[in-house]
Amino acid sequence: MDLSDLMFTLYPYAKSLHIMAVISWMAGLFYLPRLYVYHVEQAEKVQHSIPIFLMMEDKLLRLIMRPAMIVTWVAGLTLVFTPGIVDWSYIWPWTKGASVIAMTGFHHFLMARHKDFAKGENGLTGRQYRLLNEVPTLLMVPIVVSVVFKF
């Protein structure tokens, strides 16, 4: 069995793992900005709530989001490099790829905001975090449409 046969055999496993990892990662990307909203708004009212929010945000980032993002990328790249699966002459792999890179950038942006919170230097309001909460949805649309319609 050569490498391309092995990759094709592993394809359904990689695809299943990819879908599960994406669901976990997206759940975190939807929830973390919401936690930041509560963090900002409660920190103004109840100072002793800050360590609780920092712990929740840190655990979400380290234990769920980062591993899910890594598995999403590894399984996704396995799918991409399975022979005969992706035709790069179409637009869809490029729009999906660009959107996934943007999603990864958003993830890193959220990590940087967590570091700001930990240093007591958050510069955004609850309203701004509410607006940022829409970014994963806006990026999810071209990802899903690209994969489903393969234009």
N, CA, C and O of each residue as an XYZ file, in Angstrom:
604
protein
N       0.848     -1.174      0.000
C       0.000      0.000      0.000
C       0.898      1.244      0.000
O       1.740      1.417      0.881
N       0.700      2.099     -1.000
C       1.507      3.323     -1.055
C       0.834      4.435     -0.243
O      -0.258      4.253      0.296
N       1.498      5.572     -0.170
C       1.032      6.678      0.663
C      -0.342      7.195      0.238
O      -1.183      7.484      1.090
N      -0.579      7.313     -1.077
C      -1.879      7.840     -1.528
C      -3.015      6.873     -1.172
O      -4.111      7.311     -0.825
N      -2.758      5.553     -1.257
C      -3.779      4.577     -0.851
C      -4.062      4.679      0.648
O      -5.212      4.600      1.080
N      -3.008      4.855      1.427
C      -3.163      4.986      2.874
C      -3.977      6.233      3.216
O      -4.874      6.184      4.056
N      -3.656      7.358      2.555
C      -4.383      8.598      2.830
C      -5.855      8.466      2.447
O      -6.729      8.966      3.156
N      -6.132      7.793      1.326
C      -7.512      7.614      0.907
C      -8.264      6.714      1.881
O      -9.448      6.930      2.139
N      -7.580      5.703      2.425
C      -8.184      4.816      3.424
C      -8.485      5.571      4.713
O      -9.509      5.327      5.353
N      -7.598      6.488      5.097
C      -7.766      7.260      6.328
C      -8.713      8.452      6.162
O      -9.101      9.080      7.147
N      -9.080      8.761      4.924
C      -9.888      9.940      4.631
C     -11.154     10.043      5.483
O     -11.376     11.102      6.070
N     -12.007      9.005      5.590
C     -13.232      9.176      6.387
C     -12.942      9.426      7.874
O     -13.696     10.126      8.549
N     -11.857      8.853      8.368
C     -11.482      9.085      9.765
C     -11.015     10.529      9.958
O     -11.389     11.186     10.929
N     -10.203     11.009      9.032
C      -9.716     12.391      9.106
C     -10.886     13.368      8.962
O     -10.932     14.389      9.648
N     -11.821     13.058      8.076
C     -12.979     13.941      7.873
C     -13.845     13.983      9.126
O     -14.295     15.054      9.533
N     -14.083     12.826      9.740
C     -14.866     12.776     10.973
C     -14.184     13.564     12.082
O     -14.830     14.344     12.781
N     -12.887     13.363     12.242
C     -12.123     14.078     13.260
C     -12.144     15.583     12.990
O     -12.265     16.386     13.915
N     -12.025     15.951     11.722
C     -12.054     17.360     11.334
C     -13.389     18.009     11.721
O     -13.405     19.101     12.290
N     -14.485     17.355     11.419
C     -15.810     17.899     11.729
C     -15.986     18.058     13.241
O     -16.486     19.085     13.700
N     -15.579     17.049     14.016
C     -15.715     17.139     15.474
C     -14.843     18.262     16.043
O     -15.270     18.985     16.943
N     -13.637     18.406     15.524
C     -12.736     19.458     16.007
C     -13.272     20.844     15.641
O     -13.195     21.775     16.443
N     -13.811     20.975     14.435
C     -14.382     22.266     14.021
C     -15.546     22.651     14.936
O     -15.660     23.809     15.337
N     -16.398     21.699     15.265
C     -17.528     21.993     16.149
C     -17.018     22.490     17.502
O     -17.534     23.473     18.035
N     -16.019     21.824     18.054
C     -15.461     22.233     19.350
C     -14.814     23.606     19.267
O     -15.015     24.450     20.140
N     -14.041     23.823     18.219
C     -13.356     25.106     18.054
C     -14.365     26.242     17.897
O     -14.230     27.294     18.523
N     -15.372     26.021     17.059
C     -16.386     27.052     16.830
C     -17.163     27.345     18.115
O     -17.479     28.503     18.390
N     -17.473     26.323     18.897
C     -18.169     26.553     20.163
C     -17.359     27.505     21.037
O     -17.910     28.425     21.642
N     -16.048     27.279     21.100
C     -15.182     28.160     21.872
C     -15.120     29.566     21.296
O     -15.132     30.548     22.037
N     -15.054     29.660     19.968
C     -14.998     30.978     19.323
C     -16.293     31.761     19.528
O     -16.277     32.992     19.557
N     -17.405     31.057     19.669
C     -18.672     31.731     19.958
C     -18.760     32.128     21.430
O     -19.304     33.182     21.761
N     -18.229     31.289     22.306
C     -18.407     31.505     23.739
C     -17.403     32.489     24.344
O     -17.771     33.269     25.221
N     -16.153     32.470     23.899
C     -15.129     33.301     24.533
C     -15.445     34.805     24.457
O     -15.332     35.483     25.478
N     -15.831     35.352     23.308
C     -16.184     36.781     23.308
C     -17.347     37.093     24.252
O     -17.399     38.174     24.838
N     -18.273     36.153     24.398
C     -19.386     36.342     25.334
C     -18.850     36.380     26.762
O     -19.301     37.196     27.566
N     -17.897     35.512     27.089
C     -17.259     35.573     28.409
C     -16.588     36.927     28.622
O     -16.639     37.494     29.713
N     -15.959     37.435     27.562
C     -15.307     38.744     27.674
C     -16.327     39.852     27.957
O     -16.037     40.789     28.701
N     -17.513     39.745     27.366
C     -18.574     40.723     27.643
C     -18.882     40.700     29.141
O     -18.901     41.746     29.790
N     -19.121     39.512     29.683
C     -19.448     39.393     31.102
C     -18.280     39.852     31.967
O     -18.474     40.494     32.999
N     -17.063     39.516     31.535
C     -15.871     39.912     32.283
C     -15.807     41.439     32.409
O     -15.633     41.976     33.503
N     -15.950     42.114     31.287
C     -15.892     43.586     31.281
C     -17.006     44.169     32.147
O     -16.759     45.045     32.976
N     -18.209     43.690     31.957
C     -19.351     44.288     32.636
C     -19.397     43.955     34.124
O     -19.826     44.779     34.932
N     -18.961     42.758     34.489
C     -18.964     42.394     35.906
C     -17.756     42.971     36.643
O     -17.852     43.278     37.831
N     -16.638     43.119     35.967
C     -15.444     43.668     36.610
C     -15.698     45.078     37.109
O     -15.119     45.502     38.109
N     -16.564     45.804     36.414
C     -16.908     47.154     36.847
C     -17.728     47.130     38.140
O     -17.678     48.074     38.929
N     -18.477     46.052     38.350
C     -19.382     45.966     39.496
C     -18.788     45.171     40.661
O     -18.890     45.580     41.817
N     -18.167     44.030     40.343
C     -17.715     43.105     41.384
C     -16.253     42.723     41.132
O     -15.972     41.865     40.296
N     -15.339     43.345     41.841
C     -13.905     43.113     41.622
C     -13.489     41.666     41.876
O     -12.614     41.149     41.183
N     -14.102     41.007     42.858
C     -13.670     39.634     43.161
C     -14.094     38.623     42.085
O     -13.712     37.455     42.162
N     -14.871     39.050     41.091
C     -15.260     38.147     39.998
C     -14.159     38.012     38.947
O     -14.183     37.071     38.153
N     -13.205     38.925     38.928
C     -12.173     38.930     37.888
C     -11.374     37.622     37.835
O     -11.211     37.076     36.744
N     -10.870     37.092     38.957
C     -10.107     35.835     38.876
C     -10.926     34.670     38.332
O     -10.387     33.789     37.663
N     -12.222     34.665     38.616
C     -13.085     33.583     38.117
C     -13.173     33.661     36.593
O     -13.055     32.643     35.910
N     -13.379     34.865     36.063
C     -13.447     35.021     34.607
C     -12.113     34.663     33.957
O     -12.088     33.988     32.929
N     -11.010     35.107     34.546
C      -9.689     34.785     33.992
C      -9.475     33.276     33.936
O      -8.947     32.758     32.952
N      -9.882     32.572     34.988
C      -9.725     31.118     35.013
C     -10.598     30.457     33.939
O     -10.136     29.571     33.221
N     -11.849     30.888     33.833
C     -12.750     30.304     32.833
C     -12.222     30.539     31.420
O     -12.225     29.628     30.593
N     -11.772     31.759     31.147
C     -11.253     32.100     29.823
C      -9.993     31.297     29.514
O      -9.824     30.786     28.406
N      -9.113     31.193     30.506
C      -7.865     30.462     30.306
C      -8.125     28.987     30.019
O      -7.529     28.414     29.107
N      -9.009     28.376     30.792
C      -9.320     26.955     30.567
C      -9.978     26.731     29.208
O      -9.677     25.759     28.515
N     -10.871     27.632     28.837
C     -11.513     27.509     27.528
C     -10.466     27.589     26.416
O     -10.488     26.795     25.476
N      -9.558     28.545     26.529
C      -8.509     28.706     25.513
C      -7.553     27.527     25.476
O      -7.310     26.956     24.413
N      -7.007     27.156     26.636
C      -5.952     26.130     26.690
C      -6.464     24.707     26.518
O      -5.835     23.897     25.837
N      -7.604     24.398     27.130
C      -8.053     23.009     27.180
C      -9.032     22.630     26.079
O      -9.182     21.450     25.760
N      -9.695     23.609     25.501
C     -10.684     23.296     24.459
C     -10.309     23.918     23.123
O     -10.146     23.216     22.125
N     -10.173     25.246     23.110
C     -10.005     25.933     21.827
C      -8.675     25.637     21.134
O      -8.657     25.320     19.945
N      -7.569     25.736     21.859
C      -6.269     25.501     21.211
C      -6.148     24.072     20.682
O      -5.775     23.891     19.523
N      -6.452     23.038     21.498
C      -6.389     21.675     20.938
C      -7.344     21.477     19.762
O      -6.992     20.826     18.778
N      -8.558     22.040     19.862
C      -9.524     21.887     18.770
C      -9.029     22.563     17.502
O      -9.203     22.031     16.405
N      -8.410     23.740     17.643
C      -7.873     24.436     16.474
C      -6.750     23.608     15.834
O      -6.693     23.474     14.612
N      -5.875     23.065     16.649
C      -4.755     22.274     16.122
C      -5.268     21.030     15.406
O      -4.811     20.708     14.310
N      -6.214     20.333     16.022
C      -6.771     19.129     15.385
C      -7.518     19.503     14.103
O      -7.448     18.775     13.112
N      -8.229     20.626     14.116
C      -8.913     21.099     12.911
C      -7.914     21.286     11.778
O      -8.143     20.835     10.656
N      -6.810     21.949     12.077
C      -5.789     22.195     11.054
C      -5.134     20.898     10.575
O      -4.992     20.693      9.370
N      -4.738     20.027     11.492
C      -4.050     18.783     11.107
C      -4.974     17.896     10.282
O      -4.589     17.404      9.222
N      -6.199     17.695     10.774
C      -7.141     16.855     10.029
C      -7.514     17.516      8.701
O      -7.641     16.836      7.683
N      -7.688     18.837      8.711
C      -8.020     19.553      7.475
C      -6.924     19.451      6.433
O      -7.196     19.242      5.251
N      -5.687     19.599      6.873
C      -4.567     19.467      5.925
C      -4.433     18.038      5.418
O      -4.030     17.816      4.276
N      -4.766     17.080      6.258
C      -4.782     15.679      5.806
C      -5.803     15.511      4.685
O      -5.538     14.835      3.691
N      -6.962     16.126      4.851
C      -7.997     16.060      3.808
C      -7.524     16.747      2.529
O      -7.694     16.224      1.428
N      -6.930     17.922      2.695
C      -6.473     18.703      1.540
C      -5.440     17.930      0.729
O      -5.445     17.978     -0.501
N      -4.558     17.219      1.420
C      -3.477     16.531      0.708
C      -3.804     15.089      0.335
O      -2.941     14.363     -0.158
N      -5.053     14.672      0.568
C      -5.478     13.369      0.081
C      -5.661     13.491     -1.432
O      -6.440     14.326     -1.893
N      -4.957     12.674     -2.204
C      -5.015     12.798     -3.670
C      -6.446     12.703     -4.212
O      -7.231     11.843     -3.813
N      -6.752     13.617     -5.133
C      -8.036     13.600     -5.822
C      -9.183     14.249     -5.080
O     -10.310     14.239     -5.575
N      -8.939     14.810     -3.920
C     -10.026     15.390     -3.132
C     -10.241     16.861     -3.473
O     -11.382     17.293     -3.636
N      -9.181     17.622     -3.581
C      -9.296     19.065     -3.818
C      -8.785     19.393     -5.220
O      -7.666     19.038     -5.589
N      -9.621     20.068     -5.982
C      -9.228     20.559     -7.301
C      -8.937     22.050     -7.149
O      -9.853     22.858     -6.995
N      -7.664     22.401     -7.193
C      -7.228     23.773     -6.923
C      -7.561     24.738     -8.053
O      -7.306     25.936     -7.930
N      -8.127     24.238     -9.155
C      -8.528     25.144    -10.235
C      -9.862     25.820     -9.925
O     -10.236     26.784    -10.593
N     -10.582     25.324     -8.920
C     -11.820     25.957     -8.473
C     -11.500     27.057     -7.467
O     -10.390     27.135     -6.940
N     -12.497     27.907     -7.211
C     -12.328     29.011     -6.258
C     -12.538     28.548     -4.822
O     -11.914     29.092     -3.911
N     -13.403     27.555     -4.594
C     -13.815     27.183     -3.243
C     -12.663     26.830     -2.301
O     -12.711     27.231     -1.138
N     -11.625     26.100     -2.738
C     -10.576     25.807     -1.742
C      -9.860     27.074     -1.279
O      -9.383     27.152     -0.147
N      -9.790     28.050     -2.156
C      -9.110     29.299     -1.825
C      -9.952     30.146     -0.873
O      -9.421     30.748      0.060
N     -11.275     30.194     -1.109
C     -12.134     30.971     -0.206
C     -12.220     30.290      1.159
O     -12.224     30.956      2.194
N     -12.289     28.968      1.151
C     -12.311     28.263      2.437
C     -10.998     28.485      3.164
O     -10.988     28.809      4.352
N      -9.895     28.314      2.459
C      -8.579     28.484      3.089
C      -8.387     29.873      3.658
O      -7.902     30.026      4.780
N      -8.760     30.885      2.898
C      -8.628     32.268      3.377
C      -9.496     32.501      4.605
O      -9.078     33.181      5.542
N     -10.688     31.948      4.606
C     -11.592     32.119      5.745
C     -11.081     31.387      6.981
O     -11.213     31.889      8.097
N     -10.496     30.198      6.790
C      -9.930     29.449      7.922
C      -8.708     30.188      8.481
O      -8.509     30.222      9.696
N      -7.911     30.762      7.624
C      -6.768     31.567      8.091
C      -7.276     32.776      8.874
O      -6.716     33.117      9.916
N      -8.328     33.423      8.383
C      -8.918     34.551      9.111
C      -9.477     34.097     10.458
O      -9.341     34.805     11.456
N     -10.106     32.918     10.494
C     -10.637     32.372     11.747
C      -9.500     32.126     12.734
O      -9.637     32.390     13.928
N      -8.397     31.627     12.236
C      -7.222     31.397     13.085
C      -6.675     32.724     13.606
O      -6.273     32.826     14.765
N      -6.662     33.733     12.748
C      -6.240     35.059     13.181
C      -7.153     35.603     14.272
O      -6.681     36.217     15.228
N      -8.455     35.381     14.135
C      -9.409     35.813     15.158
C      -9.144     35.085     16.472
O      -9.206     35.688     17.544
N      -8.849     33.794     16.388
C      -8.507     33.011     17.578
C      -7.310     33.648     18.297
O      -7.329     33.821     19.515
N      -6.283     33.990     17.538
C      -5.089     34.606     18.130
C      -5.394     36.003     18.679
O      -4.821     36.411     19.690
N      -6.279     36.723     18.027
C      -6.731     38.021     18.540
C      -7.387     37.832     19.909
O      -7.119     38.595     20.838
N      -8.246     36.815     20.033
C      -8.899     36.548     21.316
C      -7.890     36.143     22.383
O      -8.042     36.504     23.550
N      -6.864     35.396     21.990
C      -5.810     35.039     22.951
C      -5.099     36.291     23.450
O      -4.797     36.401     24.638
N      -4.834     37.221     22.564
C      -4.164     38.469     22.953
C      -5.051     39.279     23.898
O      -4.549     39.911     24.827
N      -6.361     39.265     23.669
C      -7.261     39.987     24.566
C      -7.253     39.351     25.961
O      -7.349     40.050     26.970
N      -7.139     38.019     26.005
C      -7.060     37.338     27.302
C      -5.801     37.779     28.057
O      -5.839     38.000     29.268
N      -4.703     37.902     27.338
C      -3.464     38.378     27.974
C      -3.644     39.807     28.486
O      -3.138     40.155     29.553
N      -4.360     40.628     27.729
C      -4.656     41.993     28.180
C      -5.479     41.966     29.475
O      -5.183     42.700     30.418
N      -6.506     41.119     29.515
C      -7.314     40.992     30.726
C      -6.441     40.581     31.911
O      -6.565     41.132     33.005
N      -5.554     39.606     31.681
C      -4.696     39.103     32.760
C      -3.783     40.198     33.308
O      -3.452     40.203     34.494
N      -3.377     41.131     32.435
C      -2.523     42.246     32.863
C      -3.340     43.432     33.369
O      -2.775     44.436     33.803
N      -4.657     43.319     33.317
C      -5.512     44.425     33.730
C      -5.530     45.553     32.722
O      -5.769     46.706     33.079
N      -5.275     45.224     31.448
C      -5.155     46.255     30.412
C      -6.183     46.121     29.295
O      -5.926     46.546     28.169
N      -7.341     45.538     29.588
C      -8.363     45.417     28.546
C      -8.754     46.798     28.036
O      -8.999     47.709     28.827
N      -8.811     46.952     26.729
C      -9.153     48.246     26.145
C     -10.466     48.253     25.408
O     -10.815     49.257     24.787
N     -11.216     47.149     25.458
C     -12.470     47.069     24.708
C     -13.667     47.064     25.650
O     -13.563     46.676     26.814
N     -14.783     47.495     25.130
C     -16.019     47.544     25.911
C     -16.823     46.267     25.702
O     -16.531     45.465     24.816
N     -17.840     46.099     26.537
C     -18.751     44.968     26.365
C     -19.433     45.011     25.012
O     -19.626     43.973     24.380
N     -19.796     46.196     24.566
C     -20.432     46.345     23.243
C     -19.493     45.912     22.132
O     -19.922     45.252     21.185
N     -18.231     46.267     22.231
C     -17.261     45.860     21.205
C     -17.091     44.342     21.186
O     -16.983     43.739     20.118
N     -17.068     43.727     22.369
C     -16.980     42.262     22.409
C     -18.242     41.610     21.864
O     -18.173     40.545     21.251
N     -19.402     42.243     22.081
C     -20.648     41.715     21.495
C     -20.558     41.724     19.966
O     -20.971     40.770     19.306
N     -20.020     42.802     19.418
C     -19.851     42.875     17.957
C     -18.830     41.842     17.475
O     -19.025     41.202     16.441
N     -17.749     41.686     18.226
C     -16.728     40.689     17.855
C     -17.286     39.269     17.900
O     -16.784     38.373     17.222
N     -18.316     39.079     18.693
C     -18.935     37.763     18.806
C     -19.537     37.306     17.472
O     -19.804     36.119     17.285
N     -19.748     38.241     16.551
C     -20.330     37.907     15.247
C     -19.274     37.467     14.229
O     -19.620     36.896     13.195
N     -18.013     37.720     14.502
C     -16.944     37.397     13.545
C     -16.929     35.914     13.167
O     -16.856     35.608     11.977
N     -16.996     34.968     14.130
C     -16.986     33.559     13.721
C     -18.142     33.190     12.789
O     -17.973     32.383     11.875
N     -19.303     33.778     13.021
C     -20.452     33.499     12.145
C     -20.189     34.015     10.741
O     -20.457     33.329      9.754
N     -19.661     35.234     10.662
C     -19.370     35.815      9.345
C     -18.323     34.994      8.593
O     -18.390     34.890      7.368
N     -17.369     34.418      9.296
C     -16.351     33.592      8.645
C     -16.857     32.178      8.351
O     -16.414     31.540      7.396
N     -17.776     31.701      9.166
C     -18.329     30.366      8.955
C     -19.114     30.291      7.644
O     -19.108     29.256      6.977
N     -19.780     31.370      7.277
C     -20.614     31.364      6.068
C     -19.802     31.008      4.821
O     -20.168     30.060      4.125
N     -18.712     31.724      4.504
C     -17.970     31.336      3.299
C     -17.310     29.959      3.405
O     -17.120     29.282      2.394
N     -16.960     29.544      4.624
C     -16.367     28.212      4.784
C     -17.386     27.146      4.395
O     -17.099     26.277      3.572
N     -18.562     27.213      4.982
C     -19.583     26.185      4.721
C     -20.073     26.262      3.277
O     -20.201     25.234      2.613
N     -20.345     27.460      2.792
C     -20.820     27.609      1.407
C     -19.767     27.093      0.422
O     -20.109     26.447     -0.568
N     -18.511     27.372      0.685
C     -17.433     26.896     -0.194
C     -17.397     25.383     -0.271
O     -17.291     24.817     -1.359
N     -17.483     24.729      0.867
C     -17.384     23.273      0.914
C     -18.633     22.599      0.337
O     -18.536     21.574     -0.338
N     -19.783     23.173      0.602
C     -21.020     22.553      0.130
C     -21.208     22.728     -1.376
O     -21.550     21.770     -2.070
N     -20.986     23.945     -1.892
C     -21.258     24.213     -3.295
C     -20.056     23.980     -4.213
O     -20.229     23.816     -5.421
N     -18.841     23.963     -3.657
C     -17.609     23.712     -4.425
C     -17.598     24.472     -5.755
O     -17.450     23.874     -6.820
N     -17.757     25.803     -5.678
C     -17.820     26.644     -6.871
C     -16.433     26.898     -7.437
O     -16.295     27.589     -8.446
